[in-house]
């Protein structure tokens, strides 16, 4: 009787293949990250160069004598519009978030006849291009006497923000146990009582997602801002930045780059400090279909 033969270990071909694919994936990620960061690098280095150095040096070269003069010049031009964007963004974002939360609460936990149709009609607003309603929008704002003002812009962004905020909150509240709502009604709480004491406290993840999303959209929006406001004293920073590149700065590319970075700074800081909460909100079910 012959002795049993020992099984040979399987070749590590699969392991090597997986390792090679992983290396290739990381290489591609690094490559695309570099492509994405190249404009940021050029803008950042240019913003610290003087006018003469920008004209005579390679755009890839770091500044030989870094200066903050460009930022001072850009801030002198943009600071009023920067504050206008803050006055615009904060109320527009908060109001649209609260209205979207109430809509999502109603459409997910207080089902009634025609609620699905109303939800579909609200979502339809997401697909209406800005250009299609620009003329009637301007006429309406002129009729109610808020055309060319920050309150007019706030109203526009609140209305255009309701569809996406309603969608996010409704999909988030669907996962909230109905028993919580029923327990509130048993305890005698009404519609707003249940929302205030039960629904609102557990809505933090969805609110984080909505606030970040809406703040980015409102802060970076240009078409409504340039169409509704003509007075430089009430124009948001995106309009002022366009003017900075076309007339005020002329060929001072360092000043233009500094202005661009100042404009992008608030949204950049929001994502830097709140990105982990944003991801948690997404994973909590706020964008599930």
C-alpha positions as CSV (number, residue, x, y, z in Angstrom):
1,X,0.0,0.0,0.0
2,X,1.6,3.3,-1.1
3,X,1.9,6.2,1.3
4,X,-0.6,9.1,0.7
5,X,0.9,12.1,-1.2
6,X,0.7,15.5,0.4
7,X,-1.3,18.1,-1.4
8,X,0.8,20.8,-2.9
9,X,-0.1,24.4,-2.0
10,X,-1.9,26.2,-4.8
11,X,0.1,28.8,-6.7
12,X,-0.2,32.3,-5.4
13,X,-1.3,33.5,-8.9
14,X,-4.6,34.9,-7.7
15,X,-3.0,36.7,-4.8
16,X,-0.5,38.3,-7.1
17,X,-3.2,39.3,-9.6
18,X,-5.2,41.0,-6.8
19,X,-2.1,42.8,-5.6
20,X,-1.3,44.0,-9.1
21,X,-4.9,45.2,-9.7
22,X,-4.7,47.1,-6.3
23,X,-1.5,48.8,-7.3
24,X,-2.9,49.7,-10.7
25,X,-6.0,51.2,-8.9
26,X,-4.0,53.2,-6.5
27,X,-1.8,54.5,-9.4
28,X,-4.9,55.6,-11.3
29,X,-6.3,57.3,-8.2
30,X,-3.0,59.2,-7.7
31,X,-2.9,60.2,-11.3
32,X,-6.4,61.6,-11.3
33,X,-5.8,63.3,-8.0
34,X,-2.8,65.0,-9.5
35,X,-4.8,66.1,-12.5
36,X,-7.4,67.5,-10.2
37,X,-4.9,69.4,-8.0
38,X,-2.8,70.9,-10.8
39,X,-5.1,73.9,-11.4
40,X,-5.2,74.4,-7.6
41,X,-1.4,74.4,-7.4
42,X,-1.1,76.9,-10.3
43,X,-3.7,79.2,-8.8
44,X,-2.2,79.0,-5.3
45,X,1.4,79.7,-6.5
46,X,0.3,82.5,-8.8
47,X,-1.7,84.2,-6.1
48,X,1.5,84.6,-4.1
49,X,3.5,86.1,-7.0
50,X,3.9,89.8,-7.8
51,X,2.8,91.1,-11.1
52,X,6.3,91.2,-12.6
53,X,7.1,87.7,-11.5
54,X,3.8,86.4,-13.0
55,X,4.7,88.0,-16.3
56,X,8.3,86.8,-16.4
57,X,8.3,83.4,-14.6
58,X,7.1,79.9,-15.5
59,X,3.6,79.2,-14.2
60,X,4.9,76.0,-12.6
61,X,7.6,77.6,-10.6
62,X,6.9,78.4,-7.0
63,X,7.1,82.1,-6.0
64,X,10.6,83.4,-5.4
65,X,9.3,86.2,-3.1
66,X,5.9,85.3,-1.8
67,X,3.6,88.2,-1.1
68,X,0.1,88.7,0.3
69,X,-0.5,91.8,-1.7
70,X,-2.8,90.1,-4.2
71,X,-5.0,88.9,-1.4
72,X,-5.2,92.4,0.0
73,X,-6.1,93.8,-3.4
74,X,-8.7,91.1,-4.1
75,X,-10.3,91.5,-0.6
76,X,-10.5,95.3,-1.0
77,X,-12.7,94.6,-4.1
78,X,-14.6,91.6,-3.0
79,X,-15.3,92.1,0.7
80,X,-18.7,93.7,0.2
81,X,-19.8,90.9,-2.2
82,X,-18.3,88.3,0.2
83,X,-20.6,89.6,3.0
84,X,-23.5,89.7,0.6
85,X,-23.0,86.0,-0.1
86,X,-23.0,85.3,3.6
87,X,-26.3,87.3,4.1
88,X,-27.7,85.4,1.1
89,X,-26.5,81.9,1.9
90,X,-27.3,81.5,5.6
91,X,-31.0,82.3,5.5
92,X,-31.6,80.6,2.1
93,X,-29.9,77.4,3.3
94,X,-31.7,77.4,6.7
95,X,-35.1,78.1,5.4
96,X,-34.9,75.6,2.5
97,X,-33.6,73.0,4.9
98,X,-36.5,73.5,7.4
99,X,-39.1,73.5,4.7
100,X,-37.6,70.4,3.1
101,X,-37.6,68.7,6.5
102,X,-41.3,69.5,7.1
103,X,-42.2,68.3,3.6
104,X,-40.2,65.1,4.0
105,X,-41.9,64.5,7.4
106,X,-45.4,65.0,5.9
107,X,-44.8,63.0,2.8
108,X,-43.2,60.0,4.6
109,X,-45.2,59.8,7.8
110,X,-48.5,61.5,7.2
111,X,-49.7,59.8,4.0
112,X,-52.8,61.2,2.5
113,X,-54.6,60.9,-0.9
114,X,-52.5,62.5,-3.6
115,X,-49.3,62.7,-1.5
116,X,-47.3,60.7,-4.0
117,X,-48.5,63.0,-6.8
118,X,-47.5,66.1,-4.8
119,X,-44.1,64.5,-4.1
120,X,-43.6,63.9,-7.8
121,X,-44.6,67.4,-8.7
122,X,-42.2,68.8,-6.1
123,X,-39.4,66.6,-7.6
124,X,-40.3,67.9,-11.0
125,X,-38.9,71.3,-10.0
126,X,-35.4,69.7,-9.9
127,X,-35.5,69.2,-13.6
128,X,-36.7,72.7,-14.7
129,X,-33.6,74.6,-16.1
130,X,-32.9,78.0,-14.7
131,X,-33.0,79.6,-18.1
132,X,-36.6,78.4,-18.8
133,X,-38.1,80.4,-15.9
134,X,-35.7,83.4,-15.9
135,X,-38.0,85.9,-17.6
136,X,-41.2,85.1,-15.6
137,X,-39.1,85.0,-12.5
138,X,-37.8,88.5,-13.1
139,X,-41.3,89.8,-13.8
140,X,-42.6,88.2,-10.6
141,X,-39.8,89.7,-8.5
142,X,-40.5,93.1,-10.0
143,X,-44.2,92.8,-9.3
144,X,-43.6,92.0,-5.6
145,X,-40.9,94.7,-5.5
146,X,-38.0,92.6,-4.4
147,X,-36.1,92.5,-7.7
148,X,-32.5,93.4,-7.5
149,X,-32.2,92.7,-3.8
150,X,-30.8,90.0,-1.5
151,X,-34.3,89.0,-0.2
152,X,-35.3,88.4,-3.8
153,X,-32.3,86.0,-4.3
154,X,-33.1,84.3,-0.9
155,X,-36.6,83.6,-2.1
156,X,-35.4,82.2,-5.4
157,X,-32.9,79.9,-3.7
158,X,-35.4,78.7,-1.1
159,X,-37.9,77.7,-3.8
160,X,-35.3,76.0,-6.0
161,X,-33.9,74.3,-3.0
162,X,-37.1,72.7,-1.8
163,X,-37.2,69.8,-4.3
164,X,-33.8,68.4,-3.4
165,X,-34.2,69.0,0.4
166,X,-37.6,67.4,0.3
167,X,-36.2,64.3,-1.4
168,X,-33.3,63.9,1.0
169,X,-35.5,64.3,4.1
170,X,-38.3,62.1,2.8
171,X,-35.9,59.3,2.1
172,X,-34.3,59.7,5.5
173,X,-37.6,59.8,7.4
174,X,-38.8,56.6,5.6
175,X,-36.4,54.6,7.8
176,X,-37.7,56.2,11.0
177,X,-39.9,53.7,12.8
178,X,-43.6,54.5,12.5
179,X,-44.0,53.4,16.1
180,X,-42.2,56.6,17.2
181,X,-44.9,58.7,15.5
182,X,-47.6,56.6,16.9
183,X,-46.2,56.9,20.4
184,X,-46.3,60.7,20.1
185,X,-49.9,60.7,19.0
186,X,-50.8,58.4,22.0
187,X,-49.1,60.9,24.3
188,X,-51.3,63.6,22.9
189,X,-48.7,65.4,20.8
190,X,-49.9,67.1,17.6
191,X,-48.3,67.5,14.2
192,X,-45.8,70.1,15.2
193,X,-45.2,68.5,18.7
194,X,-44.2,65.2,17.1
195,X,-41.9,67.0,14.7
196,X,-40.3,69.2,17.4
197,X,-39.8,66.5,20.1
198,X,-39.4,63.3,18.1
199,X,-38.5,63.9,14.4
200,X,-36.3,67.0,14.6
201,X,-33.9,65.7,17.2
202,X,-33.1,62.5,15.1
203,X,-32.7,64.5,11.9
204,X,-29.1,65.7,12.5
205,X,-27.5,63.5,9.9
206,X,-30.0,64.6,7.2
207,X,-29.6,68.2,8.2
208,X,-25.8,68.0,7.8
209,X,-26.2,66.6,4.3
210,X,-28.7,69.2,3.3
211,X,-26.9,72.2,4.8
212,X,-23.6,71.3,3.1
213,X,-25.3,70.6,-0.2
214,X,-27.4,73.8,-0.2
215,X,-24.6,76.0,1.1
216,X,-22.4,74.9,-1.8
217,X,-25.2,75.3,-4.4
218,X,-26.2,78.8,-3.1
219,X,-22.7,80.1,-2.6
220,X,-21.5,79.0,-6.1
221,X,-24.6,80.0,-8.0
222,X,-24.1,82.6,-10.7
223,X,-27.0,82.8,-13.2
224,X,-29.6,84.0,-10.8
225,X,-27.1,86.2,-9.0
226,X,-26.1,88.1,-12.2
227,X,-29.7,88.2,-13.6
228,X,-31.5,89.4,-10.5
229,X,-28.9,91.8,-9.0
230,X,-27.4,94.7,-11.0
231,X,-26.3,96.9,-8.1
232,X,-22.7,96.1,-7.2
233,X,-23.5,96.8,-3.5
234,X,-25.9,93.8,-3.3
235,X,-24.2,91.4,-5.8
236,X,-22.9,88.0,-4.4
237,X,-19.3,87.2,-4.7
238,X,-19.6,85.0,-7.8
239,X,-20.7,88.1,-9.8
240,X,-18.0,90.2,-8.3
241,X,-15.4,87.6,-9.1
242,X,-16.5,87.6,-12.8
243,X,-16.1,91.4,-12.8
244,X,-12.7,91.1,-11.1
245,X,-11.5,88.9,-14.0
246,X,-12.9,91.1,-16.7
247,X,-12.2,94.7,-15.6
248,X,-10.9,95.4,-12.2
249,X,-7.8,93.3,-12.1
250,X,-7.0,93.6,-15.8
251,X,-4.0,91.4,-16.5
252,X,-3.1,91.1,-12.8
253,X,-3.4,87.3,-12.8
254,X,-2.1,87.0,-9.3
255,X,-5.0,89.2,-8.0
256,X,-7.5,87.1,-10.0
257,X,-6.2,83.9,-8.6
258,X,-6.3,85.3,-5.1
259,X,-9.9,86.4,-5.6
260,X,-10.8,82.9,-6.9
261,X,-9.3,81.2,-3.8
262,X,-11.0,83.7,-1.5
263,X,-14.3,82.9,-3.2
264,X,-13.8,79.1,-2.9
265,X,-12.5,79.3,0.7
266,X,-15.9,79.0,2.6
267,X,-17.1,75.9,0.7
268,X,-13.6,74.4,1.0
269,X,-13.6,74.9,4.8
270,X,-17.1,73.5,5.0
271,X,-16.0,70.3,3.3
272,X,-12.7,70.1,5.3
273,X,-14.4,70.3,8.7
274,X,-17.7,68.6,8.0
275,X,-16.8,66.0,5.4
276,X,-17.0,63.1,7.9
277,X,-20.4,64.2,9.1
278,X,-21.5,64.5,5.5
279,X,-20.4,61.0,4.7
280,X,-22.2,59.7,7.9
281,X,-25.3,61.5,6.8
282,X,-25.2,59.8,3.4
283,X,-24.6,56.4,5.0
284,X,-27.5,57.0,7.4
285,X,-29.8,56.7,4.4
286,X,-30.5,60.3,3.5
287,X,-29.9,59.8,-0.2
288,X,-31.2,56.2,-0.6
289,X,-33.8,55.8,-3.3
